[in-house]
Amino acid sequence: MTRTIVASATKEIIIGFDQPFCVIGERINPTGRKKLAAEMIAGDFSTVEKDALAQVAAGATMLDVNAGVTAVNPNETEPPLLVKTLEIVQALTDVPLSIDSSVTAAIEAGLRVAKGRPLVNSVTGEEEKLEAILPLIKKYNVPVVAISNDETGISEDPDVRFAVAKKIVERAADYGIPAHDIVVDPLVMPIGAMGTAGKQVFQLLRRLREELKVNTTCGLSNISFGLPHRHGINAAFIPMVITAGMTSAIMNPCRPQEMEAVRGANVLTGADPNCHDWIMAYRDHTPGAVTAAAPSGDAGGGRRRGGREGRRRASA
């Protein structure tokens, strides 16, 4: 059984087909959050601290940490800011972290200070990225998110996206990196722009599990981009992708409707023995009560991951 191990200094988490769904909190990301970006540039990490604690309290298994505050000179500005953010977050909480950056220098700087075994987010099928990131993954012995796009962009053909994922897995093997340390992001397209987006990702997930035997992740809220009442679509999507084989997602755990879907799916797939986690979360639940409100200023349900997200949306 494929198992991807991530860890903080004191806590180990397993991502796997027989494990509870791994919720990777997306909130520590200044993309689309001008106030947060301005705070981080000014050295104010109060919102980062608040978001870190709120996501863990709401049930996040891991936290994604992104410090891409500007597109101006990211090779100079992003590495020290990412290091500072990582140090602050790992001093506040014991959950494992995901180092999220498209800047190779920032990823390496983050790996030098990260405790335990973080997840690196990410590598693509582009030759330049493979040659830059895979040696770091081998050197630091950490798992990596593999995004299914390459020099040609993001294909609407799921067979092409599968081929890119396979290429990354094979290239990783050339560096001595095992498949269980590759977590594939098959790229979820907005269902409002592409009516087959749901069916495509379900098909891809089954192939990735059965043929490549890799764990998977996605930016969960991509599926609902551009639609009203996005959380309803997201919540419906969660148990469907879990059933198809997805083992983690980068999402906002502070949305009760979506976390209920995760916990319910864990119960129904047998990943929550004796319904223990469900009972602990909801034994005192009052119908109609909000157990964990989303942080203010996020009613739109936007997504993470810097400039890559804008390009995905545009291509869709």
Secondary structure, 3 states (H helix, E strand, C coil): CCEEEEECCCCEEEEECCCCCEEEEEEECCCCCHHHHHHHHCCCCHHHHHHHHHHHHHCCCEEEEECCCCCCCHHHHHHHHHHHHHHHHHHHCCCCEEEECCCHHHHHHHHHHCCCECEEEEECCCHHHHHHHHHHHHHHCCCEEEECCECCECCCCHHHHHHHHHHHHHHHHHCCCCHHHEEEECCCCCCCCCCCHHHHHHHHHHHHHHHHCCEECCEHHHHHCCCCCHHHHHHHHHHHHHHHCCCEEEECCCCHHHHHHHHHHHHHCCCCHHHHHHHHHHCCCCCCCCCCCCCCCCCCCCCCCHHHHHHHHHHC
